[in-house]
Structure formats: structure tokens, C-alpha cells
Amino acid sequence: MSSIYYSFFSISRTKTIIFNSACNEEFTWNAKSLFLNGMQRFHELGYKTYFVIDNDKERLKLKKLYGDYFITSKSKTDNKIILKSAVWVLSTLETPSSGVFLNRNRFVYHLGHGTPIKNIGLMERNVSTPKRIFYFLNKSNISVFLSTSSFFLEYMSKAFGVKKERIVIAPQPRIDDFISKRERGLIKKVTGYKYILYAPTWRHYSDTKLFPFPDFDLDSFSERLKANKIIILLRLHPRFENDSKPYLCDNIISFDSKKCPDVSDSLWEVDGLITDYSSIYCDYLILNKPVAFIPYDRDLYEKEIGFSTDYDAITTDMKLKTVDDFFNFISRFDSFDFEKYQSTLSGKINFCPDGVSATEYNVRFIDGEYKKRWLM
């Protein structure tokens, strides 16, 4: 295996950082954010940077957009660049090049792609033997794992099966994407309307029920949306998008992964967020905008999937059970009388450093780890 050769025998490293996400198939999540926002700083510090995209069509498109910074693990030449690099930065557990002992003579930084609200990794219900083996082997691949706050440190240690010393508290790089207050044109807005992102998560045990209110009627609901000048952007989990067409109308619009590949890019542009168990709300809290929840099957979800901690301790009390609850939530947008509690909750689950951006914080951290290994 080439990974063994480069881990134990060919141990010289280039001052290169390799980024990847989702099995080298996607340009998404925290690795994408740090790659784009940190590129100039990394280059100033003398690093070369590349993002691994194995899809030929997607890689060509990205090269046209951003430059010749995209490579593929399918090429022997590019794979050599990957294996000889000193630093890897990952959005997911899948590494840019497969193998074991990949963190030997290399710094491998797992950024993740969200806050652990629902159970993840080894803390999931009924973890299979193959999955336990994967996590055991992966301990030899990843150097440190990012935790979004000290609140989740112990849980993250258990979820990845590593000592607490291998969990680092740092800001998610994608924070900079939605606090930049840039209009990205992903939402075609109508003046005077409020735009609400409705983003429930997936369930392996059943399809997600949309607008699961006992008094819900699409026609009357749509009329109330029109009367209140509200547009709902409906987004299901990108991995489990089922057919939402029966719910779509003038004021309920599909906002799926085809229209917006990375939902972080659109958070600043929406006026409020409604979800159930998706960690997207943790990011949104940083913006200090209204958040509500529809946990209609909480007991079953707790039994089948479970939460990293007490659900009520990491969510607001804005739980919607009826259509009237929904419109009462919207009516409070202008006064926003739940701002103080949301700000406290955000500070609990999101580490946001003072005086420095999330990008710069992570750039300095990576540079420091590089210097520890190769300059000291």
C-alpha cells in the first residue's frame, strides 16, 4: 500500500495543504470554507494548497472558477502530491487518499461539518462491527478533531473513540461565510417579504413529515402566508431529499441542494429558521436571528437515533405544535424578544474567538502544528 510506504519510509514532506470533503466528491462544508477564505493567508505563509475533487466535470468547473488548485486522487501524479503533503484538512472522516497510519509524519485535521446535536459516530444507536473497526483504524489517520465548543468536548472524545487531548476547541471555518453579510444572489427576493428557511433533518426510520400540524391545510396555510408576506424556503437533508412537490406553492418554494449546494452560503439572507434536529440552527444562532423547532417525533427520534445531550438544554423554547404557533413565531420577528436567550445558547454551543476571524484562527492553528512537526 502506498500509504504505508509514505507513512514509514518516504517520510519527507512538502509544505502543502490538501483539503477534501465527502469522499473527494464534493466542494462543500468546512474544508471548502477554509480553503477559499484561507487560501491567500496560507500562500503568504509559504504553503501550496489543493482541494481534491475526483469528479472530472466538477473539477474542471472549479478550476475555471478559482484557478488550478484542484486535483484528483485517481491520478498517480496527483496522488503523490497528496501523500507527500505535510497537512490534510478534512470535512468528513474519509481521507484524500485511502489507507492507515496516515497521520504518521503528517498533520491531519478533521473539521467536521456541523455541531453534534444528534448522536454521531460511536455514540449512535446499535453501532455495527464494521463501523467500530472503521473508527478504530481511523484513529491512526486523523491527528485531531474539531469541537465547536468546550460543551461538546467529552462527547466528541467518546464519539470518535479518542482521548480528549485529540479534541481541539476551535471555530468552524464556515462561520465566516455567513457572518460576512454578503448577498450571494441565491434567493430571488421580493421587497417587503420575510423569507423563512424550513430545514428539517432526515430519519432512517421514516420519511420526514412536513408541516406536521394537526390543523394543517395547505390552501388555508398558503393564504395566511400570502397575507403575512412570508415565503418559506423548503430544504430537506441533501442526502435524503424526498418528494416535496405536494407542499410547493407560490409561498412555499423548494430550496434544495441543486439550487444551493451549501446551505451555509444562504444563512445570512434568510430572516428566520425552522428545523427539528438539524445542527444548522447552531450556525444560525450566531447571526442572532429567530429560530424555532418542530420536534414532532422527539420521543421516537430519541429512541432510534438519540441526542448528544438533553435536547431542551441545547434548543430554544420556541417549539411549534400548531399552525397558530407558526404564525405567532413569525409575528415576534420585529420585536425579537427572545434575542437574549438565543445569544446565551449560541455562546454555549459555538466557540467564536474575539478579535480574530474563524479563518485566521484555524490558519494559525494549522501553521503552529506544522511548525511543531517540521521546524522544531
C-alpha positions as CSV (number, residue, x, y, z in Angstrom):
1,M,0.0,0.0,0.0
2,S,1.3,3.4,-0.9
3,S,0.0,4.9,2.3
4,I,2.3,2.5,4.3
5,Y,5.3,3.5,2.1
6,Y,4.7,7.2,2.6
7,S,3.9,6.8,6.3
8,F,7.0,4.8,7.3
9,F,9.7,5.0,4.6
10,S,9.3,8.1,2.3
11,I,8.7,10.5,5.2
12,S,9.9,13.8,3.7
13,R,7.0,16.2,3.3
14,T,6.2,19.2,1.2
15,K,4.8,22.4,2.7
16,T,1.5,21.6,1.1
17,I,-2.1,21.5,2.5
18,I,-4.6,19.1,1.0
19,F,-8.3,19.7,1.5
20,N,-11.2,17.3,0.9
21,S,-14.8,16.7,1.6
22,A,-17.3,13.8,1.3
23,C,-15.1,11.1,-0.3
24,N,-13.4,13.5,-2.6
25,E,-16.7,14.1,-4.4
26,E,-17.9,17.5,-3.1
27,F,-16.6,21.0,-2.7
28,T,-18.6,21.6,0.5
29,W,-18.6,22.3,4.2
30,N,-15.8,23.5,6.4
31,A,-13.0,22.3,4.2
32,K,-14.4,24.4,1.3
33,S,-14.7,27.5,3.6
34,L,-11.2,27.3,5.0
35,F,-9.8,26.5,1.5
36,L,-11.4,29.6,-0.1
37,N,-11.2,32.1,2.8
38,G,-7.7,31.0,4.0
39,M,-6.0,30.5,0.6
40,Q,-4.3,33.9,0.5
41,R,-3.0,33.6,4.1
42,F,-1.7,30.1,3.5
43,H,0.1,31.2,0.4
44,E,1.6,34.2,2.3
45,L,2.9,31.7,4.8
46,G,4.6,29.6,2.1
47,Y,2.1,26.8,1.7
48,K,0.7,25.3,-1.5
49,T,-3.0,24.5,-1.3
50,Y,-5.1,21.9,-3.3
51,F,-8.6,20.6,-3.0
52,V,-9.3,17.0,-4.0
53,I,-12.2,16.5,-6.4
54,D,-12.4,13.2,-8.2
55,N,-15.3,14.1,-10.4
56,D,-13.7,15.3,-13.7
57,K,-16.5,17.6,-14.7
58,E,-16.8,19.2,-11.3
59,R,-13.0,19.6,-11.0
60,L,-12.8,21.4,-14.4
61,K,-15.6,23.7,-13.4
62,L,-13.9,24.6,-10.2
63,K,-10.6,25.2,-11.9
64,K,-12.3,27.7,-14.2
65,L,-13.8,29.5,-11.2
66,Y,-10.9,29.5,-8.8
67,G,-7.7,28.5,-10.6
68,D,-5.5,25.5,-10.9
69,Y,-5.9,24.4,-7.3
70,F,-7.9,21.2,-7.8
71,I,-6.5,17.7,-8.1
72,T,-7.7,14.1,-8.2
73,S,-6.7,11.1,-6.2
74,K,-7.3,9.0,-9.3
75,S,-4.1,10.4,-10.9
76,K,-0.8,8.8,-9.9
77,T,0.9,12.2,-10.1
78,D,-1.7,14.0,-8.0
79,N,-1.9,11.2,-5.5
80,K,1.9,11.6,-5.0
81,I,1.3,15.3,-4.3
82,I,-1.4,14.2,-1.7
83,L,0.8,11.6,0.0
84,K,3.9,13.8,0.2
85,S,2.0,16.8,1.7
86,A,2.5,17.8,5.3
87,V,-1.1,18.7,6.1
88,W,-4.5,17.4,5.3
89,V,-7.7,19.2,6.2
90,L,-11.0,17.2,6.1
91,S,-14.7,17.9,6.3
92,T,-15.5,14.3,6.8
93,L,-13.8,11.2,8.1
94,E,-12.9,10.0,4.6
95,T,-9.3,11.0,3.8
96,P,-7.9,12.4,0.5
97,S,-6.0,9.1,-0.1
98,S,-7.1,5.8,1.5
99,G,-5.0,3.8,3.9
100,V,-4.0,3.5,7.5
101,F,-1.4,5.3,9.6
102,L,-2.0,8.4,7.5
103,N,-1.3,10.8,10.4
104,R,2.2,9.5,10.8
105,N,4.6,12.3,9.7
106,R,1.6,14.3,8.7
107,F,-0.9,16.6,10.5
108,V,-4.5,15.6,9.7
109,Y,-7.2,18.0,10.9
110,H,-10.8,16.9,10.9
111,L,-13.0,20.0,10.8
112,G,-16.3,18.1,10.6
113,H,-19.4,19.6,9.1
114,G,-21.7,20.5,12.0
115,T,-22.4,20.6,15.7
116,P,-23.2,17.2,17.2
117,I,-26.8,17.7,18.2
118,K,-28.0,14.2,17.3
119,N,-25.8,11.2,18.1
120,I,-22.8,10.6,15.8
121,G,-20.0,8.1,15.4
122,L,-19.6,5.5,18.1
123,M,-22.4,7.2,20.1
124,E,-25.0,6.2,17.6
125,R,-27.5,3.5,18.5
126,N,-26.5,-0.1,17.5
127,V,-23.1,0.7,16.0
128,S,-22.2,-2.2,13.7
129,T,-18.9,-4.1,14.0
130,P,-17.6,-2.8,10.6
131,K,-18.2,0.7,11.8
132,R,-16.4,0.1,15.0
133,I,-13.5,-1.2,13.1
134,F,-13.5,1.8,10.7
135,Y,-13.4,4.2,13.7
136,F,-10.6,2.2,15.4
137,L,-8.5,2.3,12.2
138,N,-9.3,5.9,11.6
139,K,-7.6,6.8,14.9
140,S,-4.3,6.2,13.0
141,N,-5.4,8.5,10.2
142,I,-6.6,11.7,12.0
143,S,-4.4,13.8,14.3
144,V,-7.1,16.0,15.9
145,F,-10.9,16.5,15.7
146,L,-12.5,19.9,15.9
147,S,-15.2,20.5,18.6
148,T,-17.4,23.6,18.2
149,S,-17.2,24.3,21.9
150,S,-16.0,23.0,25.3
151,F,-19.5,21.9,26.0
152,F,-19.2,19.1,23.5
153,L,-15.5,18.1,24.2
154,E,-16.2,15.0,26.3
155,Y,-18.9,13.8,23.9
156,M,-16.7,14.3,20.9
157,S,-14.0,12.2,22.6
158,K,-16.4,9.4,23.0
159,A,-18.0,9.7,19.6
160,F,-14.6,9.3,17.8
161,G,-13.1,6.9,20.3
162,V,-10.1,9.1,21.1
163,K,-8.6,10.8,24.1
164,K,-9.7,14.3,25.0
165,E,-6.2,15.6,24.1
166,R,-7.1,14.8,20.4
167,I,-10.1,17.1,20.5
168,V,-9.4,20.7,19.8
169,I,-11.9,23.5,20.5
170,A,-12.0,25.8,17.5
171,P,-14.5,27.8,15.4
172,Q,-15.9,26.2,12.4
173,P,-14.4,27.9,9.3
174,R,-17.7,28.2,7.6
175,I,-18.8,30.8,10.3
176,D,-17.0,33.4,8.2
177,D,-19.2,32.6,5.2
178,F,-22.5,33.6,6.9
179,I,-21.3,36.4,9.1
180,S,-19.7,38.2,6.2
181,K,-23.2,39.6,5.4
182,R,-22.7,39.1,1.7
183,E,-25.7,38.7,-0.6
184,R,-24.9,35.8,-2.8
185,G,-28.0,36.0,-5.0
186,L,-29.1,32.5,-4.1
187,I,-32.6,33.8,-3.1
188,K,-34.6,35.9,-5.5
189,K,-36.2,38.2,-3.0
190,V,-39.4,40.2,-3.3
191,T,-39.3,43.5,-1.4
192,G,-41.4,43.5,1.8
193,Y,-41.5,39.8,2.2
194,K,-39.9,37.7,5.0
195,Y,-38.0,34.6,4.0
196,I,-38.1,31.6,6.4
197,L,-35.8,28.6,5.8
198,Y,-37.6,25.4,6.8
199,A,-34.9,22.7,7.0
200,P,-35.9,19.5,8.8
201,T,-33.4,16.7,9.1
202,W,-33.7,13.1,7.9
203,R,-34.9,10.0,9.7
204,H,-33.7,6.5,8.8
205,Y,-36.9,5.0,10.2
206,S,-39.5,7.0,8.2
207,D,-39.9,9.9,5.7
208,T,-39.8,13.3,7.2
209,K,-43.3,14.8,7.8
210,L,-43.5,18.3,6.6
211,F,-45.7,20.9,8.4
212,P,-46.8,18.1,10.9
213,F,-49.5,20.2,12.5
214,P,-52.9,18.6,13.3
215,D,-54.7,21.6,11.9
216,F,-52.6,22.0,8.8
217,D,-54.4,22.6,5.5
218,L,-52.2,23.6,2.6
219,D,-54.7,26.0,0.9
220,S,-55.5,28.0,4.1
221,F,-51.9,27.9,5.2
222,S,-50.8,29.3,1.9
223,E,-53.4,32.1,2.1
224,R,-52.1,33.1,5.6
225,L,-48.5,33.1,4.2
226,K,-49.6,35.5,1.4
227,A,-51.5,37.7,3.9
228,N,-48.4,38.0,6.1
229,K,-46.0,38.3,3.2
230,I,-44.0,35.2,4.1
231,I,-42.0,33.0,1.7
232,I,-40.9,29.6,3.0
233,L,-37.8,28.1,1.6
234,L,-38.2,24.3,1.9
235,R,-35.0,22.4,2.2
236,L,-34.7,18.7,3.1
237,H,-31.4,17.0,4.1
238,P,-29.2,16.8,0.9
239,R,-28.6,13.1,1.4
240,F,-32.3,12.2,1.8
241,E,-34.4,14.5,-0.3
242,N,-37.8,13.0,-0.9
243,D,-40.6,14.4,-2.9
244,S,-41.7,17.8,-1.5
245,K,-43.8,18.7,-4.6
246,P,-47.2,18.3,-2.8
247,Y,-46.3,21.1,-0.5
248,L,-44.9,23.6,-3.0
249,C,-46.9,26.7,-4.0
250,D,-46.3,30.4,-4.6
251,N,-45.2,30.9,-1.0
252,I,-43.6,27.6,-0.3
253,I,-40.5,27.2,-2.6
254,S,-38.1,24.4,-3.0
255,F,-34.6,25.3,-1.9
256,D,-32.8,22.0,-2.4
257,S,-29.2,21.2,-2.8
258,K,-29.4,21.8,-6.6
259,K,-30.4,25.5,-6.0
260,C,-28.0,25.9,-3.1
261,P,-25.3,23.2,-2.7
262,D,-24.0,24.5,0.6
263,V,-26.8,26.0,2.8
264,S,-24.3,28.0,4.8
265,D,-24.0,30.3,1.8
266,S,-27.6,31.4,2.2
267,L,-28.0,31.8,6.0
268,W,-27.4,35.5,6.2
269,E,-30.1,36.1,3.5
270,V,-33.0,34.5,5.4
271,D,-35.0,36.2,8.1
272,G,-35.7,33.1,10.3
273,L,-35.0,29.4,10.6
274,I,-37.3,26.5,11.5
275,T,-35.9,23.0,11.9
276,D,-36.2,20.0,14.2
277,Y,-32.9,18.2,15.0
278,S,-30.6,19.6,12.3
279,S,-27.4,21.3,13.6
280,I,-27.9,24.1,11.1
281,Y,-29.6,26.1,13.8
282,C,-26.4,26.2,15.8
283,D,-24.7,28.1,13.0
284,Y,-27.8,30.3,12.6
285,L,-27.8,31.3,16.3
286,I,-24.6,33.2,15.7
287,L,-26.5,35.6,13.5
288,N,-28.9,36.4,16.3
289,K,-31.9,35.8,14.1
290,P,-35.1,34.0,15.1
291,V,-35.0,30.2,15.4
292,A,-37.9,27.7,16.1
293,F,-38.3,24.0,16.2
294,I,-40.8,21.4,15.2
295,P,-39.8,18.2,17.0
296,Y,-43.0,16.3,16.2
297,D,-41.5,12.8,16.8
298,R,-39.0,13.7,19.5
299,D,-39.6,10.5,21.6
300,L,-39.2,8.2,18.6
301,Y,-36.1,10.1,17.4
302,E,-34.6,9.8,20.8
303,K,-35.2,6.1,20.8
304,E,-33.9,5.4,17.3
305,I,-31.1,8.0,17.0
306,G,-30.7,9.9,20.2
307,F,-29.1,13.2,21.1
308,S,-25.6,14.2,22.3
309,T,-27.2,15.8,25.4
310,D,-30.6,16.8,26.7
311,Y,-32.5,18.3,23.7
312,D,-34.1,21.0,25.8
313,A,-30.7,22.2,27.1
314,I,-29.4,22.9,23.6
315,T,-32.5,24.3,21.9
316,T,-34.8,27.3,22.5
317,D,-38.3,27.1,24.0
318,M,-39.8,28.1,20.6
319,K,-41.4,24.7,19.8
320,L,-44.2,24.8,17.2
321,K,-47.1,22.4,17.5
322,T,-49.8,24.1,15.6
323,V,-50.3,26.5,12.7
324,D,-51.1,29.3,15.1
325,D,-47.8,28.6,16.9
326,F,-46.1,29.0,13.5
327,F,-47.6,32.4,12.8
328,N,-47.1,33.6,16.4
329,F,-43.4,32.9,15.9
330,I,-43.4,35.0,12.7
331,S,-45.2,37.8,14.5
332,R,-42.4,38.1,17.0
333,F,-39.7,38.8,14.4
334,D,-39.9,42.6,14.6
335,S,-39.7,42.8,18.4
336,F,-37.4,39.7,18.6
337,D,-38.0,39.3,22.3
338,F,-36.1,36.1,22.6
339,E,-32.7,37.5,21.5
340,K,-31.0,37.4,24.9
341,Y,-31.7,33.7,25.4
342,Q,-30.6,32.8,21.9
343,S,-27.3,34.7,22.4
344,T,-26.6,32.8,25.6
345,L,-27.4,29.5,23.9
346,S,-25.1,30.4,21.0
347,G,-22.2,31.1,23.3
348,K,-22.7,27.7,24.9
349,I,-22.5,25.6,21.7
350,N,-20.4,27.9,19.4
351,F,-16.8,28.9,20.1
352,C,-16.3,32.3,18.4
353,P,-12.9,33.8,19.2
354,D,-12.6,37.5,20.0
355,G,-10.6,39.8,17.7
356,V,-9.8,37.2,15.0
357,S,-11.9,35.5,12.3
358,A,-12.6,31.8,12.3
359,T,-10.4,31.5,9.2
360,E,-7.4,33.2,10.8
361,Y,-7.8,31.2,14.0
362,N,-7.6,28.0,12.0
363,V,-4.8,29.2,9.8
364,R,-2.7,30.0,12.9
365,F,-3.6,26.7,14.5
366,I,-2.6,24.7,11.4
367,D,0.6,26.7,10.9
368,G,1.5,26.1,14.5
369,E,1.0,22.4,14.2
370,Y,3.2,22.4,11.0
371,K,6.0,24.2,12.8
372,K,5.8,21.8,15.8
373,R,6.4,18.8,13.5
374,W,8.9,20.2,10.9
375,L,10.6,23.3,12.2
376,M,11.3,22.4,15.8
